[in-house]
Amino acid sequence: MAYTDFARLSGLPVPETGFKQDTKYKGDLIEISKLENFPLHAEDNREIVWKNEPVLTEEKISDNENDGSFGPVVSVTNENPLSDKHIWIIGDSLTTALRPYFNAVFSETKYIGHWSEKPDMIVIVRVKYSF
């Protein structure tokens, strides 16, 4: 639902998906709240089934970066994207849940950091020359 709302607001495609039951999974909220004995059920977790299967290649961008809550700093390319757009992601633990959708839609997704790193500023400079 989070990705669908983001996509609709941004004019981006929403991948067609289905879901099948997956194994028990202890998510980040259970870890953060330290609920050691919280009852987990396999039916609470679903695996995504894609209508348009993404063809993904992941490459680590930097060996100097620390792993964040959603993994190392990486670039993911999709040979079968729904959009030819590129996206850079700086996020928090929700990125883990949204990552499959970003990867499926965009031709290139760069995960460049965790929000807890608190960048003082994000600057995008783009100069396009026309002669």
N, C-alpha and C positions, 0 to 999 in steps of 0.2 A: 504494500500500500504506500509506503514512504517513497519508493522509486516512482510508482505510477503518478503520484501527485507532483513530484519534482518534474517528471517528464512532461506532463500536461501543461504545467506552468511555463516550462521552457520550450515548448513546441517540439519536443523530441519524441521519437518512436517509443512505444511500450512493447516489450517483447511478449509474444504469446507463450504462456507457460501452463503447465499442469503441475501437480504435486503428487508424490507418493510417500508413503510412510517410511521414515528413516529410523536409525538407531537412537537410543537415548542420548541426549546432549545436554550438558550443563553449560548454560549460557553465561555471558559476562555479568548479568545482574545477580545471579546466584553467587558467583565468585566474589563480586564486590561486596555483597551483603553478608558474606561468610556463613551462608545457610548450609552447613555441612550435611544435614540429614533431610534436606528438602526432597519430597517424593517426586521422582522423575518417571515419565511414561513415554514410551516410544511414539505413541499417537500424538504427543505434543510437538513432535519435530517432523518436518517434511523436507524431502529432497526435491529440488526443482527438476522438472522434465521440460526441456526446451522444444518448441515447434521448429525453430530455426537454430540448430545447434551451433554455438560459437566454436571457432577453431582458434585456440589461444596458444600464444607463446609468451613466456614470462622471462624477463632478463633483469638481473639485479643491477641497479644503477650505480650504487656506491658501496664499497666495503667499509667505509668510514662511519656510516650511519648506524646508530643503535636500532635494534628491532623495537618497534612500537607494539601497541596492542593489536594492530592488524598486520603485523609482519614487517619485513624489511622494505627498504626503499627500492621499488621495482617499477619497471615499465612492462605493461601487458599489451601485446598486439593481437588483434582479432582478424583473421583472414576472411571471416564471414560476418561482418558487422551489419547492423541495421542502419548505421549512420557513418559517414566518412569523417566525422568530426573527431578531434583529439580533446582529451580532458586531463587536467591535473587535479589530484585529490589531496587535500590536507583535511584530516578529520579526527574523529574520536572512535570509540569502540563500535558505534553503529556502522562504521565503514565496513566491518566484517560482514554484516548482513546485506549491505547494499552492493558490495564488491562484485558478486556474480552478475548483477544487472548492469552495472557500469561496463564490465568486461564484455558482456554480450552485445551491448548497443554500440559502443564507440570503437573506432578502428584502432585507437591507441589510448591507453589510460596509464597515467603515471601517478603512483602513490608516493608522495614526496615528504610526508611527515605526519606526525600526530599532533593534534591540536594542543595537547598538554605541553608541547615544546614552546608554546606561546611566542610565536614570531612577533617581533615588534612592528613589523610592517611587511606587507606583501605588495610588491610593485611589479606591474606588467608594463613593459615598454615595448612598443611595436612600431617600427618605422617602416613604411612602405614607400618605396621610391617608384615614380613613374616617369619615364623619359620619352 
